[in-house]
């Protein structure tokens, strides 16, 4: 192979479970149908080597903060959707294995590898940072880094870094979103993860898990010390010598203020006339992400394929109802209290300028999927090919404009990601428990059951002792 095929999808689930069949039927809508130079991809019907799902608001806050079994069914829905979509598109000729599944609060990421290249994944690292209140994970970023063995013999291993992100909301909060991006650069520190889909070694599962846990703890401690001293390549943050992809609800809007009562008439509608004031391209000119990145205040060094699809947020409940009926809308139905915006984006860090003899990262299709009835966001997907060449830093290089050599912000030396996240996790469990008891039916039933039990016990105690 001369390139590696990736398929990346970002979706704000609006805290609702997906409809598996509906999601699966559109999962690969943005997949290129024209073969590239890879004979292996042609034989498998251009099935991408890696499939990455970036998920925001993937579950209610109670389940997301509690995690574990509370979140399992939500991840399982996406596993079933991927399996069904693969079976529908490639029958029995292609299979995928799950390489990593992680979440930071309500933001999750899942990475699947085509089974024939799964053994080339040499290692998996993860990183997370909360961006919400007190750095909890109602907003946040979750990163996965893979080492890919291009030659299949241990030579030529290069890194692929995927970051799922959910930044601050609201039209006027673009500066907060810029700060969120800064915190991602400063605080997203990668450590080895035990959740990789590849297991090696002998012995029982429990023995392997115990050994992996001990090894991970020891390795993490060593990496932490290296990071504090500024020596560890593996703890140098998101840029590294890596191909980097940022996918998520980045929440950049098309206005700094809320729409007025008469602005709904300016919202975009389907029209082939690109000069019409109702064509979405007119609104795209006001995109905050393009504005802020153009003056180097956010997403430094990142590139994006041309946007040729309508805004992905915020669709009305009526639009979701029509989507549930499978009705093809003649007009886009927007919520009138939010400016339609391209909140859901996928960006990438291209090959550095000093590797001029290497092919670039090549986007093939960048598009929004149809509106699903469970969310007011449209999912966005990118099919892209990455050259099978390691990114290297020349010894005599003084390229100050490249973020790999000159990151816009250094790692925060006062921020201990490994331990701070553990402390925040304790707060999330408290908040999740309270939300579970107060906001879910299961929690409400538990509160009622406990109240009845306490009251019954009090009555029994009173009758026995005659109080």
Secondary structure as GFF3:
##gff-version 3
##sequence-region A 1 467
A	DSSP	beta_strand	3	12	.	.	.	ID=ss1
A	DSSP	alpha_helix	20	26	.	.	.	ID=ss2
A	DSSP	alpha_helix	39	43	.	.	.	ID=ss3
A	DSSP	beta_strand	50	56	.	.	.	ID=ss4
A	DSSP	alpha_helix	61	66	.	.	.	ID=ss5
A	DSSP	alpha_helix	69	90	.	.	.	ID=ss6
A	DSSP	beta_strand	96	104	.	.	.	ID=ss7
A	DSSP	beta_strand	107	114	.	.	.	ID=ss8
A	DSSP	three_ten_helix	115	120	.	.	.	ID=ss9
A	DSSP	beta_strand	121	130	.	.	.	ID=ss10
A	DSSP	three_ten_helix	133	135	.	.	.	ID=ss11
A	DSSP	beta_strand	140	149	.	.	.	ID=ss12
A	DSSP	beta_strand	157	166	.	.	.	ID=ss13
A	DSSP	alpha_helix	174	187	.	.	.	ID=ss14
A	DSSP	beta_strand	191	192	.	.	.	ID=ss15
A	DSSP	alpha_helix	205	229	.	.	.	ID=ss16
A	DSSP	three_ten_helix	233	235	.	.	.	ID=ss17
A	DSSP	beta_strand	242	249	.	.	.	ID=ss18
A	DSSP	three_ten_helix	263	266	.	.	.	ID=ss19
A	DSSP	alpha_helix	280	284	.	.	.	ID=ss20
A	DSSP	alpha_helix	288	294	.	.	.	ID=ss21
A	DSSP	alpha_helix	317	324	.	.	.	ID=ss22
A	DSSP	beta_strand	344	349	.	.	.	ID=ss23
A	DSSP	beta_strand	362	368	.	.	.	ID=ss24
A	DSSP	beta_strand	380	387	.	.	.	ID=ss25
A	DSSP	alpha_helix	417	439	.	.	.	ID=ss26
A	DSSP	alpha_helix	441	465	.	.	.	ID=ss27
###
